[in-house]
């Protein structure tokens, strides 16, 4: 039966526009990419022509020559798989904790029996690289973990400089790029990321369901030399090398054919294929630039409204805006008005910032004036309704000037 695209559009249920820090809006092309008949996940027409081909294409976005693998699950599953595969009981790991998600990595290290040495960073502030080096200089560390883009606080941290320290002290560098990969310039190989773990549902603008990891040769060697097998069977990344990566690329293929160590969600992979193709058609540099411009527009709008960004300027994220809630304003009421009156979702903060910040995502397709300007207009409208603003339009005007100056309007 022929697909009636028009009917699908007309029957699409009204839902709020997602301007949160993920999941993000999904292009229709990506959604339609899932409309496939069921495949045997071991069929070479899927296993090689779709899954492997998509992972190879992702190397351009990751800026790597390393192997890339994917496992079913959200972004945290990729972090768990990385730590489960590399860290053994007693291994000493420096965990940079600058928000909730950095704390998760610390806990994952602890759960596999590693010695997690926390390096705390004040929320919204930059990492003191000299202090990091001083701790590393004490010796005995196997790895560093860090979140590149902390959606807790809207901070994007200097992983290039941290990578230099990891190389200097010969430790593994495990980086969470879940909310930045595909929206920020991340030079995986040049910056020495041994594990770069991301996800399908943020800047890549595909459905939730895949954690995606690039794995360095050094990381493979560490996995191979473990004293004991990884504690989690399903998320043992090394099994991808022994079962799926072909010999000409350094794998073993112990069964004599490519076999996925864990059943892949076939239709989610089809969607990811479309999302990756769209990113490459746009051009990765163009895509990174578009996110940088969107972030600049959002920050200029915030200033024009008399508000302040939560993070320090030098580390403000390219993929979301974290805005400090002014004294006397009910943060939850603004979120509710934006959703109920304008059908747009923005986010509150998390944990101790629950009522202290608003978070507006601009990831993937939403990093554009078509999505940011209506969101700002709704945000201004809500601020006026509660009496914080006397008139609206200043934020939209400031953001529009940035987009026009960069020829994105």
Secondary structure as GFF3:
##gff-version 3
##sequence-region A 1 409
A	DSSP	alpha_helix	5	11	.	.	.	ID=ss1
A	DSSP	beta_strand	17	18	.	.	.	ID=ss2
A	DSSP	alpha_helix	28	33	.	.	.	ID=ss3
A	DSSP	alpha_helix	44	46	.	.	.	ID=ss4
A	DSSP	pi_helix	47	52	.	.	.	ID=ss5
A	DSSP	alpha_helix	53	62	.	.	.	ID=ss6
A	DSSP	beta_strand	67	72	.	.	.	ID=ss7
A	DSSP	alpha_helix	75	86	.	.	.	ID=ss8
A	DSSP	beta_strand	92	97	.	.	.	ID=ss9
A	DSSP	alpha_helix	100	111	.	.	.	ID=ss10
A	DSSP	beta_strand	115	120	.	.	.	ID=ss11
A	DSSP	alpha_helix	129	136	.	.	.	ID=ss12
A	DSSP	beta_strand	141	147	.	.	.	ID=ss13
A	DSSP	beta_strand	149	150	.	.	.	ID=ss14
A	DSSP	beta_strand	155	156	.	.	.	ID=ss15
A	DSSP	alpha_helix	159	168	.	.	.	ID=ss16
A	DSSP	beta_strand	172	176	.	.	.	ID=ss17
A	DSSP	beta_strand	195	199	.	.	.	ID=ss18
A	DSSP	beta_strand	210	215	.	.	.	ID=ss19
A	DSSP	alpha_helix	217	224	.	.	.	ID=ss20
A	DSSP	alpha_helix	238	243	.	.	.	ID=ss21
A	DSSP	three_ten_helix	247	249	.	.	.	ID=ss22
A	DSSP	alpha_helix	266	282	.	.	.	ID=ss23
A	DSSP	alpha_helix	284	304	.	.	.	ID=ss24
A	DSSP	beta_strand	308	309	.	.	.	ID=ss25
A	DSSP	three_ten_helix	313	315	.	.	.	ID=ss26
A	DSSP	beta_strand	320	324	.	.	.	ID=ss27
A	DSSP	alpha_helix	331	342	.	.	.	ID=ss28
A	DSSP	beta_strand	344	345	.	.	.	ID=ss29
A	DSSP	beta_strand	347	348	.	.	.	ID=ss30
A	DSSP	three_ten_helix	351	353	.	.	.	ID=ss31
A	DSSP	beta_strand	357	361	.	.	.	ID=ss32
A	DSSP	three_ten_helix	364	366	.	.	.	ID=ss33
A	DSSP	alpha_helix	369	385	.	.	.	ID=ss34
A	DSSP	alpha_helix	394	405	.	.	.	ID=ss35
###
